[in-house]
Amino acid sequence: MLESRKVLKVVSSLVIGLSLVGIGSNAAQATSFTAPKLGVAEDVPTNPSIKKGDKIFVIVKDTKNQRVAVYTKNAKKTKKTVKMGSTFTAKAVKKVNHKKIVRINKKQWLNSKDVVKD
């Protein structure tokens, strides 16, 4: 019984010692690694914030459904839709319920995620 405890202590200390040595060697490898050179980044067009009077263009992420939902002034969806590719002039922009919406005419609003500045 006493010898089995000694053997268990020796084995567990060996396991701990080897694991620490393994961690140290991985850290040494990570510090000596050199990153590959990357090419020059391309200029990606950003989506500037849309303001009143800006021309906007409707885009669709879903290619099967080529329409975008129309919202009310309270950011509630209506049954009406607008086709992809339509252009409008932003009459107003506001944020309601954590959604930024853009007014396209008297009673119709679009989610700002569905339009880009033209």
N, C-alpha and C positions, 0 to 999 in steps of 0.2 A: 504494500500500500504506500509506504514511504518512498520507495523507489519510483513508483508510477507518478507520484507528484513531481519528483525531480525531473523525470523524463518529460513530463508535460511542461514544466517551466522552461526547460532547455529548448524544446521544440517551439513553444510559443515565442520565446525570445529570438530564436533564429528566424521565425516567420516575420516578426516585427522588424528585425534588423534588415532582412532582405527587401522588405517592402519599402523601407526608408531609402535604401540604396537605389532601388528602382525609381522612386520619385525624384531623387536627386539627379539621376542620369537623364530623365526626361526633361527636367528643367534646364539642364545644361544643353541639351539638343535644341530646345526651343529658343534659347538666347543666342545660339550661334546660327540660326536659320536666317537667310537673307531673302527678303521678299522680291518677287520678280518685278521688273520695270513695267509699268502700265503705260499705254498710249495716252495721247492727249484726249481729254473728254470732249465730246461733241456738244455744241450749244443746243440745249433742249428748250423749246419755247415754253415759257412759263404762262400760267393763267393769271394775268393781272386782274385785280378786282374790278368788277363791272360797276359802272356809275350811271347815273341818270343821263340819258341822251346818247349812250354808246350803242353802236350797232352790235347785235348779238346773233349768233348762229346756233341752231338747235342740232345737237349731236345725240347719237344713240349708241349705247354700249352693247345692247342686245341686238344682234343682226337679224334675228327672226322677226321680232316685233319692231317695226320701223317707226314707232310712234312714242311720244313722251306724254306723260300725264300732265293735266292742267290742274292747278290748285286755286283755292279761294284766297281771299286776303288774310284768312286765319290759318293758312297752310293746311287746309283740309283738301284731300283729293276729290276731284269731280269726275264725272263720267266722260267728260270731253278730253280729246287728245290733240296733239299737234304733230305734224309729220316731220321726220328728220330732214334737215337741209333748209328748213324755213328760216327766213331772216326777219328780225324785228328790231325796233328801236326800244331800248329800255326806258320805260316811262318812270319807274321808281324801283328802288331796291330796299328791302328791309329784312330783318331777322326775326322770325317768329318760331317759338318752340325749338330752338337750336337748329333751325333750318333757315338758310338764306334763300329768299325768293325774289324773283325779278318780275315786275309787272310789264305785260306786253300790250294790254289794252285795258279798257275800263274795268272789267271784272275778271280778267284772266291773268294768272301768275304762273311762272315756271320755276322749278327748283334750279338753283344756280349750278348744281352739278350736271344738269342736262344742257347747259348752254356754254358757249365760249365767246369771247370778245372777237368780233369780226375784223 
